[in-house]
Amino acid sequence: MTRHRSLTLLMLLAAASGAWAAGPIVLQVDLREAGRHLFHGHEVIPVKPGPLTLYYPKWIPGEHSPSGPLENLAGLKIAAGGKPLAWHRDLKEMWAIHLDVPQGASSLDVSFDFLSPATGGEFGQSVSATPDIADLEWNQVLLYPAGSPAKDISFEPSVVLPAGWHFATALETGSSSADGAHFKSVSLENLVDSPLIAGSHFRRLDIGMDDKVPVHLNLVADTDEDLDVSPKQVEAMKNLVRQANLLFGSHHYAHYDFLFTLSDDTGHFGLEHHQSSDDRSWAQVFTDPDTALIGTHLLPHEYVHSWNGKFRRPAGLATPDFNSEPMQDDLLWVYEGLTEYLGNVLTARSGAITAAQYRDMLALDAATMDHRPGRSWRPLQDTADEAQILYYAPREWQTWRRVQDFYTEGELIWLDLDTKLRKLSGGKKSIDDFTRAFYGMDDGSYVVHPYTFEDLVAALKGVQDYDWAGFLRERLDTTKVGAPLDGIARGGYQLGYTDTPSEYFKAVEMVRKLQNFMFSIGLQVDMSEHNRGLIQDVLWDSPAFKAGLGPGMKLVAVNGRAFDADKEVLKDAIEAAKSGKAPIRLLVRQQDDFLSFDVDYHGGLRYPVLTPVAGKQPLLDAIIAAH
C-alpha cells in the first residue's frame, strides 16, 4: 500500500538554506555532569556568509514519532569569530532555527546544554543517566544544517567522560584517552544510528560466531553485582547470533554491539540501530530468574530489527533526514509485528527460554489481544497509522482505545501467516524462506532497502503462490471482537484458561508489580510500594466495568477486608465467589470520596494457557526448535 507524499514546509526551508560550507561538523559532548542530568554540547560548523537554517532532529528513527526532545535543549549560543549571533525560531516548525552568517565568517561556534530528563517520559525522553551511567543518543545533542540529506553531512564526534568510566558504541574510535574518545568521521545518518553507553560499572562479552564479524554484549549497570552474567546466559546470546544468521541467511553490519543498560533508575525500552541496539532494562535482568524470564526477549527483538526495520525499511520511514518529511507508520505491523514474532521465536530457538515458557508467553499475548473490545471499532491498521500519537497515549482504558497493538496482534498475524505458508506448501516452506528471500540480499551491507506493501506481497508470492494481499488486508482492516488465533490452531494448540497462573504469568506480575485480573473480573491493580491498590485499567464491558469501576480509583477493601493488609485478598474473593451468588464488594477511594461497588462475577480466577489439540501435529513446537 503506497501513499502520496506532499512537499512540506521543511523541504521549502531546506531549499532556502545555503550557508553551510559542506565540511565536517566537529561535535564534542561532555558527559562529566551526567549524574545530575546535564549533557553539554559544542559544535563547530563550517559555513559561508548568508542565511542559514539549523535543525534539531525531530523524527527519530525507531521511535516512529516526532519525539526529538526539543524541550530539553537549553542555553543555546551561536557565535562567529568570537562575536555572538542572533537567531530566531521558525514560527511554524519549532525544530528549525534561522540566522544570518556574517561576511568573513567561515565557521560557527554553537554551544548548548541538554537537560537530560530526571523523571518519566518515553524512549529518549525518559531518564538516561544515573550517578554511574550515561546513555547518549546523539540526536539529543546536535544541530545540523538544512538542505542536504543526512547521509551527505559529515560529523567528527567526540565524548568527554567522568574519570574511570568505560564506554561502548558502534562508532569507530579514532583515539581514546583517560577522559573520553574521539571517533572517526561519520555521516549524520550513521551518527544518529550509533548511540553510546558509558558507566563506571562496565562489562564487555564476545558473543560473535567468528572474528570476521564481531558481535559484543556491552553492559553498564549501577553496581558490579548486576553484571554477573552466567555462562548459560552467555551461551544463549551466542546461540541468538547463530540462529539469527541462519534465519536470515545474511547479516547487515560490519560488527554489532548490544548496548545494554541495567538499572531500575533509567527508562526501560529498546531502540534499534543497524550495528547496535540501545537496550535498557531492570537491574536484575541477569541475576533474578523472574526478571530474566520476562526481560530476555528484548535483545532478540532489537537484534532482528537490524534486518527488519533498519536494512529493509518501509518506504514511509525511509526519509532523507530527521526533519524534512513526516514519517509514515502504516507498515509498523511488519516493522514491529514481524519483529515481535521473529524475536520471540529466536528467544526460544536460542535456548534463552524453554518451549513451555514460549507457549506461556504466547498464551498471554493471545489472551491480551483476545480481550480487546476496541477491535470492534478500530482496525489494527489504524493503530499503526496513528502510532506517532498512540505511543504517547494514556494507558488507561487501553482495551477500548487500543494502543501499539501492532506489536502483539502483529505477532499473531505473522504466526497465522507462517502456519498458513507451511500448510499450503505441504510443510516445504515457512517464514524462514521468506526472511531469507526478503532480507538475505547484499550480505554485509547496511544501505537501506525501502519496501512497500506490494513488495512484501510479491516476496510472499515468490515463496508460495497465494492471495497474500487479501489474507493480510482482511486481518488488518476488519473490525470485529476476537483476536486472530488461527495460527495457534494450525500450530496444534488452542487458547484456554485455568485457575492456576503459569510461571511466566507470575513473573510478569512480580517484576512489573501488578495483579492482572483482566481475564476474570476485568481489571488490573498496581502493586508497587507507592501506588499499591491503584486500579491501572478496567476491561471495557467486563464485570468490573459494568459495576462502575474505572482507572485511577484506589482499592481500599474487598468484602470488608483491607487490601493493604493482604495482597491475596482480591484473589481469594474471586475464587470464593465461584461457590456463591453474592457479588464481590469493592471499596475504593476516588480523590476524597469512598465508594462501594458490587462486582457480579462468579467465574473464578482465569489465567491464559495453550493446550495441545488431540490428534493435531504440534507445529508450534517445530517452529521454535533450534536450527
N, C-alpha and C positions, 0 to 999 in steps of 0.2 A: 504494500500500500504506500504510494508516494503522495507527498503533499507539497503544494506550491509554497515557495519562499518569497516573501516580498523584500524589496530593498528597504533597509531600516535606517533610522536616524543615525545610528552609529556608523554605518557604512558611509554615509554622507560626511560625518565628522572625520572619519579616517581619510577620505579622499581629500579633505581640505587641509590635512596636516602634512607639512613638508619640511620641517626644520630639523628632523633627525639626520645625523650625518652618516648613518648606516654602519658605524663602527661598533665594536663590542661595548656593552654596558658593564661597568665594574660595580659589583654589588657586595657589600660586606654586612653581615648580620651578627650583632653582638648579643650573645645569649647569657652573659655573665650575671644578669639580673632576672633570669628566667624564674628563679624561685619566688620572686614577688610579682610574677606575671607581666614582666616588661621585656619585650624584644626591641632592640634598637637597630634601625636600618640606615645605611648610607649608600647612595648611588652616585656614580659619575657617568653622565650620559653625554656622548658626543653629539654636537648639534651644529646647525648652520643658522644664521640670522633669519628671523621670520616667525610667523605664527606656529605654535606647537600645541598639539593635544596629547596629553598623557592619560593613559587608562590605569585604573586599579582593576585587577581581574574580577569579573563579575560572575560569569557562568563557569562553575568549577566542575571539570570532568569527574564523573563518578558520583557527584552529589546531585546531578540531574536537576539543578535549580540555580537561580541567580543568587547564590549564597555567599559570594565573596564578602567577607566581614568588614565592609567599608566603615561601619560604625566604630570599629576599633583602631582605625588609622588616626593618629593624633600627632601634634607637634610638627606638621609638615612645613618645611622651609626649603626654598629653592633660591639658589644664588648662581651668578655668573661672574667670574673674575673677582670673587670676594664681595660682590655687591648683591644684596637681596633683590629678588624679582617678585613683582606682584603676580598673583594667579587668581582665577575665579572658576567656580564650579559651573558645569553646564546645567541649566535650569530644567532640562528635560531628561537628561541622562546623568544621574548622580555619580556614576563611576568614572566620569570624564572631567578633567580639568583643563583649562586653557591658559596659555601665557604667550608672551612675545619674547623671543630671543633677541637681545640687542646686537647691533653691529659690533663686530670684532670678537664676539664670543664663540668659542669652539667646543665648550663643554659646560654642562650644568652640574652643580653640586646639589644633591637632593638628600635631605635628612628627615627622618620621621621616627616615630615610636609606634609599635604595635602593642596595644593594650590587651594582652592575651587573657581571655576570659577566666574568671576565678570560680564561676558557678554556671550551671545549666548549659543549654544550647545543644545543637545537633552538629555532627561532623566537625568541620573546622571552626565552628562557633562554640564548641564545647571546651572544657578545660584541657589544656595541652601542656601543662607544666606543674611540677611539684618541686620541693627543695632539692630533689635528687634526679629529676627527669625533665627533659625538654623535647617536645615533638614539634618539629618545624615543617610547615607547609610553605614552600617558597612563594606561592601566590599571595600569602598574607603580608609579605614584606618586600614588595616591589611595585614600582610603576613602570610602564613601558610605553613607547611612542606609538601612536596610532598610524595606520597607513600601510603596514606590512604584515604578512602572515606570521604567526608565531614561530614557524619553522625557520624564518629568514632573519629573526632578531637574535643576535648573539649576546650571551652573558658570560662574564668571568666572576663566578661567585666565590665567596669565602665565608667562613664562620669563626667566631671567637667564642671559646667555651670556658666555663669555670675550671679552675685548677683541678687536675686529677680526673677529669671526665673523659669518657671514650665516646665515639660516635660510629654510626653506620649509615650508609646511603648508597644508592645505585650510581651516584656520580663518580666519575673518575678523579681520584686525588692527584693533584699536581705536586703539592708539597704539604707537609704537615709539621707541626711544632707542638710544644707542650701546651699551648693555649688555643689550638684550633687547626684549621686546614684551609688551603687554597685548592680549588678544584679546577680541572681543565675546562677550557671554553666549551660552552654548550648552548644549544638553541633554547629560546624561551619555552618552546613546546616541551622539550625534554627536561628543562629545569623544573617546571611546574609538575612534571611527571616523575620527579625524583626526590621525594621528601627525605628528611633526615631525622634520626632519633639520636639522643645523646643522654648520658647519665653517669652517675658515679658508681652505680652497680650495673655491670655490663658483662655479657657473655656472648660468644660467637661460636656456632657449631657448623661444621661442614656436613651438609646432607645431600650433596650432589651425587650424580651417578658416575662422573669421571672428572678429570682435571680440565678437560677441554671446555666444558660449560659449567662453571662453578655455581653452586646454589648454597646459600648460607641462611641459617636461622640466627638472627641477631636479637638479643633480648636486653631490655633495660627494665629495671624494677626499683622499688623504693628500699628493698633490702636484699642482701645476698641470698637469704633463705629462699626467696621466691624464684631464684634462678636454678633451683635444683631439679633439672630435667632428668628423668630416669632413662636408662639405656633402652627400655621398651618404647618409651615415647620418642626417643631419637630414631629408633628403627622404624616406627610408624611414619615419621616425617620423611625418612629416606624412601620408604615404600610409596608415599604420596608422590614424590617426584618421579619414581619409576612408573607408577600406574598412570599418572597424567600424561607422560610422554608416550606410553603405549596407547592410551585412549585417543590422543590427537595425532600421533604419528609425526610429530614435529615439535619444535619449541620456537618461541618468538622473543628471544632475549639472548644477549651475548653472555650474560650472567644474571642471576636472580638473587635478590635479598629480601627475605621476610624480615620486616621491621616490626618487632613485637614488643609492645609496651604492656607491662604487668603492673597494674596499680588500681586500687579501689578509689583513688582520688583524681583520676582523669576521666574524660569521656570514654565511652565504650562503643566502638564501631570498627568497621574495616573499610579502607578506601584503596581501590585497585590502581595499579600502575603497570606499565609494560615490564619493567625489570625489577620491580619491588612491589610490596604492599604495605600500607600503613595500617597495622592491626593493633587494636587496643582492647584489652580485656581485664578481667579480675586478677588481682594479685596472685591468687592461689590456683590459677588455671592449670598449673603443672603439679602442684603439691597436694591438692584436695581432690579425691576421687569424684565427688558430685560436681564440683566446678569443672573438672576436666571433661566429664561426660557431656555437659551441655555447652562447653566452650570450644570443644575440639573441632567443630565443623567450620569455624571462622576462617582458619588458614586455608583449607581446601577451597572454600568458596572464593576467596580473594585470588588464590593461585589460578583457578580456572579462568578468572577474568583476564589474565594475560593473553589468553586465546580469544575468549568471548567477551567483547566489550572494549578491549584495547587494540588487538590486532584486527579482528573483524568487528566493525562498529556500525550500528545503524546510521544510515546516511544523515538522519536528522540530528545526530550527535557528533558528526564529524565536521565541526566548524573550524574555520581558518584561524581564529584566535579566541580569546576569552571574553570578548565584548561585542563583536560586530553583528552577531546573529543570535536570536533566541534558540536554545537547544530544544529539539522536539523529541518527546519521550514516548512516542506511540509504540515503539518496539521494545519497551522495557520488559515485556513478558518473555522476550528472547534474551535480552541482555542480562536481566536479573533472574527471570524464571528458569531458563535453561541452566544458568549458572548454579542456582539453588539445587536443581535436580542433580546435575553432574557433581557438584561439590559434595552433596550428601552421599552419593554413590561412591565417590572416591574416598570419603571418610571411612566407609565400610571396607572398600577394597584394600585400603592401606593397612587395615587391622587396628586403626585407632579406636573403633567401636566394633562390637560383635554384631552378627546378623540379627540377633534378637533385639539388641539396642537400636539398630537401624529401624526395625519394624515398629518399635515403640515410638521412635521419633516421628516416623511417617504417620502412625496412627494419630498422634496428637495434632500434626499438621492437617491431616484429612478431617478430623473431627472439628477443628477450629474453623476450617472453611465451610464445613457442612452446617455449622451454626452461624451463618452469615445471612440474616434476613435482608440485609442491604442488597443482596444479589437480585432481589425481586424488582429493584428499580435502577440500580447502577450496574451495567455490564463490566466485566473485567477490563475490557479495552479502555474504558473511561478512567479506571484507576491509574492506568499508565499515562493516558493523555493529560491527566490533571496532576501528575506526580510532583511537579515542582511546587504545588500547593499542598498536596496531601502529606508530603514528607514532614511538614511543619504543622499539620493539623492536630488539634487536641486528641488525646487518646480516649476521652470519654465518649460513649455512645458509638464506638468504632464498629460495632456489629451492624449498625444501621447506616452510619456514614460510609463505611469501608475506607481503608487507608491503602498501604502499599501491598495490596493483596496479590499483585503480580509476582511477588516472590513465592508465596506459599501455594496459591492456586496455580501459579505458573509451573511450579514443581509437579503438581498433579496432572496438568495438561501434558507436560513432556513425558511423564511416566505413561500416560494414556497413549501418546504417540509412539513411544518406544515399544510398548507391548503390541500395539497395532501393527507396527512395522514387522515385528517378529512373527506375528500371526499371518500377515499377508504373504510373507516370504517363506513360510514353512520353516521358520527358525534359522534361515540362512543369513538374514540381515538384521541389524539392530541400530540403535542410536550411535554405536561406536563407528559404524560405517559412514554415517552422516558426518560425525565430527571429523573423521579423517578427510572426507571429501571437502568439507566446508572450511576447515581450519588448518588443514595439513599442508597447504602450499607454501612455497618460499621459506623453507626451513631456515631458521636463524634470523629472519628479517623481522623488524618491528615497525615497518612502514604500514600505516593504517590502510586497511582494505574495507571501504564502506560497503554496505549492502542494503537492499530494500526488501520489502515483504515478498515481492516477485522473485528476487534472487534466492531467498530462503526456500520458497515453494519449488523452484526449479531444481535446487540441490536435493531436496527430499525426493522429488520425482526421479532424479537421476539414480537414487539408491533403490527406490521401489515405486513403480508407477501406481498412482492413486490420486484421488481428488483431495490433496492435502490442503489446498486453499479453502475448500468447503469444510473440511474437517476442523481446521483452525478457526475459521470465521464463526462457525456455529458455537464453539466454546468461548470465543472472545466477545461475541456481540449479543448473545441471548441473555434475557433477564428471567431467571427462574430460581426458586429456592432449591437448595441442594447442590453440593459440590460435585465436580466431575470425578467420579470414583471408578470409572471403567478400567483404568489402568491397574488399580488394585485388584479388581475382579479378574482381569486377564492374567494378572500375576499370581493367581491361585489363592488369594486371600479375600476376606471381607472385613469391613469395619464393623465393630461391635462395641459393647460397653460391659464393664464388670464393676463390682463394688470394691475392688482392690486396685490401687494405683500401681503402675509399673515403676520400676526403679528410676527410669528416665523421668517420668511424671513427678515423682517425689523429689528428684534432684532439681528439676525446674522450679518447683515451689520453694525449696530450701534456698537455692542460690539467688533467685530473684525476689525472695522474701514476700511471698504471696500465698494465698489459698485460692484455688481455682474451682469454683462450683458452677461454671458456665454450662456444664452438661447435665446438671441436675436442677437446682432451683434457679440458676441463671444469673449468677453474679461472681465477681472476683474481688477479693479483700486483700488490702495491703497489710503485710505482717512485719514491716520494718519497725525499728525501735521508735522512731519519731511519729509514725503515722499508723500505728497498729489499729486495725479496725476500720480504716477508711475504705469505703467502697470505691474501687477504682473504676469499675464499669458494670453495667447491667445489660444482660442479653435482651434485645428487643423482643417483646411479646412473650417473654418467659414468665414462669410463675412469680418471680421477684418483680418483674416489670408490671404485671397485672396487679400486684399488691400495692404498687405505688412507690417502690424504691427507686433511687436514682444515684448516679455517680456523685461523689462529694459528701454524701451522708456518712456519718461515722457510727459504726456498730458499737452499741454500749452493752446490750444484754440479749441473750437468746433464751426464750422460755423462762425468763426471770433469773437466769444465771449470768453473772458478769462475764463479758467477753475477755476483758483484760486478764482475769484470773485464770482462765482455762482456754488455751488456744485450740483445744479439740471440741469446744462446746458446740459449735455450729455443725461440725461433722456428726457428733453424737445425736444432735437434734434431727438432722436429716435422716439418719439411719433409723432412729426411733419412730419417726413419723410413718414409716412403712407399715407398721402394725396397728395404726390407729386412724381416726378420722379427724382429729383435732389439727388445726393449722399450726405451722411453726411461727411463733410470735417473736418478732424482732423489734427491739427498742433501739432507736438511732438518735443521734444528735445532729441537727442541721442548724448551723450557726448557734443561736441562743435558744432554740426550741428542741424539746424532746418529743419524738413522735413514735407511735407504735404501729406496726404493720403486721398483718396476718398473711403468711405465705401458704397458700393451699397447695401443698405438694406432698405426694406420698410414694414417689418412685424410687426412693433410696439414693445412695451415692452412685455416681456413674463416671467411670473413667474409661477413656478410649483404648481399644486393643485391636490388633489384627489377628484374626484366627484363620487357619488354613481351611479351604473348602474341600470337603471329601471328594476324592476322585479327580481333582484338578492338579495339573503339574505345577509345582511351586516355582514358577518362572521368576518371581521376585528374588528368590534366593540365588538363581543363576545370574541375574543382573548385577548383584553386588559382590559376586565371587571374584577374587583376585585373578587378574590375567597373568 
